Amino acid sequence: MKITAAVTGILVTLIFNNVQCTLITKPSDAAAKIGDFVIMRCSSSSSYVDEPCGGIAWKYFQVKSSSGTYISTNATVIPSVASHNSIINSSEGNCNLKINATELTGGKYQCIDSTPEEADAELTALDPKVSEQSHDNMATTKLECSVRYYGNWVPKVQWMKTSEDSLDIAASNDNETSKNPVSSTITIGTSEQLKCRVRIFEPGKPNTLIFDWMSRPYNCTYLCSGDPGQIDRAYNKGIAFAIGLAICLAIFV
């Protein structure tokens, strides 16, 4: 049985008309400290694969908003977001979005191809810090670990006791979603050493860790004397004292 060219053409047309174009790579949820960069990856098998970004566009949804705004088309971001968003690797159906994590960029991002098929990803920008609140008779000091966040997902703040081979929870915040910044306060004694840990887990998936930040260790050596203030200032005073003492010993001994 011979198949004519006309019949072959009809068969090819029917096959390709039923092909479903899909997103091959979809963006992943992310979190980053303020000032760091995040890359959200997206690629499509659409018929526009030879065009810049493969016919893919990006939308941005502000925190707690259900209404999104297109921020890129044809591998070009709109001027109002160009200072903290850019398109990279826009060939062969790829359209990756590079985002500078700031208080303006936290929220939901959506990759859309020409089908149109959509894929969402959350971005949370965070600003964690540790500060000294008070001290008592050079024996204890009260520390606060806080993180201001910009996104739909709430971080978890914990104080961790440190040792050579383990981290044990010393205190944790109540994780109330209405609070921003989220914070945890603890009193540290002369024999303790603590680190602050800030994490974000995907809601409903407690084993899916999106972000994990750990402060340097803190103890009473540098913190239980002097005026209450920023931790780094007290830490630097301790280093200066140690250097001065070493110089005196070198001169007089």
C-alpha positions in Angstrom: 0.0 0.0 0.0 1.4 3.3 -1.1 1.0 6.5 1.0 0.8 9.6 -1.2 2.6 12.8 -0.3 -0.7 14.5 0.3 -1.8 11.8 2.8 1.7 12.0 4.5 1.2 15.8 4.8 -2.2 15.4 6.4 -0.8 12.8 8.9 2.1 15.1 9.9 -0.3 18.0 10.4 -2.6 15.9 12.6 0.3 14.7 14.7 1.8 18.1 15.3 -1.5 19.7 16.0 -1.9 17.3 18.9 1.6 17.9 20.4 1.4 19.5 23.8 4.1 22.1 24.4 5.3 21.9 27.9 7.6 23.6 30.4 10.7 21.5 30.5 12.3 23.3 33.5 10.2 25.0 36.1 11.4 27.5 38.7 12.1 26.4 42.3 11.2 28.1 45.6 14.1 30.1 47.0 15.2 32.3 49.9 18.2 34.5 50.2 19.8 37.2 52.4 19.3 40.8 51.3 21.8 41.6 48.6 22.3 38.1 47.4 21.3 36.9 43.9 18.8 34.1 43.1 18.3 32.5 39.6 14.9 31.1 38.7 15.2 28.7 35.8 12.5 28.1 33.2 12.6 26.5 29.7 9.9 25.4 27.2 9.5 23.0 24.3 7.2 25.4 22.5 7.3 26.1 18.8 8.9 29.5 19.7 12.1 27.8 20.9 14.2 29.7 18.4 12.9 33.1 19.6 14.5 34.9 22.6 13.3 33.2 25.8 11.4 30.6 23.7 8.2 32.6 24.0 8.4 32.6 27.8 7.3 35.6 29.9 7.6 36.2 33.7 5.0 37.6 36.1 5.6 38.9 39.6 3.1 38.9 42.4 3.7 41.1 45.4 3.5 39.6 48.9 0.0 38.5 49.8 -1.3 39.6 46.4 -3.3 37.4 43.9 -2.9 39.9 41.0 0.4 39.6 39.1 2.2 42.0 36.8 4.2 41.0 33.7 7.9 41.9 34.3 9.4 40.4 31.1 8.6 39.5 27.5 10.9 38.4 24.7 13.9 38.3 27.0 13.5 41.9 28.1 12.5 43.0 31.6 10.4 46.2 32.0 12.3 49.3 33.0 10.7 49.6 36.4 12.3 46.4 37.6 15.5 46.4 35.6 17.6 47.5 38.5 17.0 44.2 40.4 15.9 41.7 37.7 17.5 40.5 34.5 17.1 37.7 32.0 20.1 35.3 31.5 20.5 32.3 29.2 17.7 33.2 26.8 18.5 30.8 24.0 17.2 27.3 23.0 14.0 27.7 24.9 15.6 28.9 28.1 14.5 32.0 30.0 16.2 32.3 33.4 15.4 35.2 35.7 18.2 36.6 37.8 16.9 38.4 40.9 18.6 40.6 43.5 17.0 39.7 46.8 15.7 42.9 48.3 12.6 44.2 50.2 11.2 44.9 46.7 11.6 41.5 45.2 10.2 39.1 47.7 6.9 37.4 46.6 5.7 34.9 44.0 7.1 34.6 40.5 5.4 32.9 37.6 6.9 31.5 34.4 4.5 31.3 31.5 5.1 29.8 28.0 3.0 30.2 24.8 0.7 27.3 25.5 0.1 28.9 28.0 1.5 26.7 30.8 2.4 28.2 34.1 4.8 27.4 36.9 5.1 29.3 40.2 7.9 29.8 42.7 8.2 31.8 45.9 11.1 34.1 46.8 11.8 35.3 50.4 14.4 37.9 51.1 15.7 38.0 54.6 17.8 40.3 56.9 18.9 38.3 60.0 20.9 39.9 62.8 21.9 39.4 66.4 22.0 42.2 69.0 22.7 42.6 72.8 19.7 43.7 74.8 21.1 43.9 78.4 23.7 42.4 80.7 23.8 41.6 84.4 26.8 41.8 86.7 29.2 40.4 84.1 27.6 37.0 84.6 24.9 36.9 82.0 23.7 38.8 78.9 20.5 38.9 77.0 20.7 38.4 73.2 18.1 38.9 70.6 18.2 37.2 67.2 15.7 38.7 64.7 15.0 38.4 61.0 13.0 40.8 58.9 11.6 39.0 55.9 10.0 40.0 52.6 8.0 37.2 51.2 5.0 34.9 51.8 6.8 32.3 53.9 7.7 33.0 57.5 11.2 32.1 58.8 11.8 30.1 62.0 14.3 31.5 64.5 16.2 29.3 67.0 19.0 29.6 69.4 21.4 26.6 69.2 23.8 25.4 71.9 27.1 24.6 70.1 29.6 21.9 70.9 32.3 20.1 68.9 29.9 17.7 67.2 26.3 18.8 67.8 23.8 21.5 67.7 21.0 21.4 70.3 18.0 23.7 70.4 18.2 26.2 73.3 15.2 28.4 72.5 12.8 29.0 69.6 10.4 31.7 68.6 6.6 31.2 68.6 6.6 31.6 64.8 3.5 33.8 64.8 2.9 34.8 61.1 1.7 38.2 62.1 5.1 39.3 63.4 7.7 40.8 61.2 10.5 40.7 62.2 10.4 37.3 63.7 12.7 37.2 66.8 13.9 35.1 69.7 15.5 36.3 72.9 17.7 34.3 75.2 19.9 34.9 78.3 23.4 33.5 78.0 25.7 32.7 80.9 29.5 32.6 81.2 29.9 28.9 80.4 27.6 28.9 77.3 28.2 29.3 73.6 25.2 29.9 71.3 24.5 30.4 67.6 21.4 31.9 66.1 19.8 29.8 63.3 17.3 31.1 60.8 15.5 28.6 58.5 12.6 28.5 56.1 10.7 25.3 55.4 8.2 24.8 52.6 4.7 25.2 54.1 3.1 21.8 54.7 6.4 20.0 54.0 8.5 20.2 57.3 11.3 18.2 55.7 11.8 20.5 52.7 14.4 23.1 53.7 14.5 26.2 51.6 16.9 28.4 53.6 19.4 27.8 56.4 21.5 30.6 58.0 23.7 30.3 61.0 25.3 33.2 62.9 28.8 33.0 64.3 29.0 31.7 67.9 28.4 34.1 70.9 29.5 33.7 74.5 29.9 35.9 77.6 33.6 36.5 77.1 33.1 39.6 75.1 29.5 40.4 76.0 29.1 40.5 79.7 30.7 43.9 80.3 30.4 47.3 78.9 27.3 49.1 77.6 24.5 47.2 75.8 24.7 47.6 72.1 25.4 45.8 68.9 27.1 42.5 69.2 29.7 43.2 66.6 30.8 46.3 68.5 31.2 44.3 71.7 33.1 41.6 69.8 35.5 44.1 68.3 36.1 45.7 71.7 37.1 42.3 73.0 39.5 41.7 70.1 41.1 45.2 70.7 41.6 44.4 74.4 43.3 41.1 73.6 45.6 42.8 71.1 46.5 45.5 73.6 47.2 43.0 76.3 49.5 41.0 74.0 51.5 44.1 73.1 51.9 45.0 76.8 53.2 41.5 77.6 55.6 41.7 74.7 57.1 45.0 76.0 57.3 44.3 79.7 58.0 40.6 79.9 
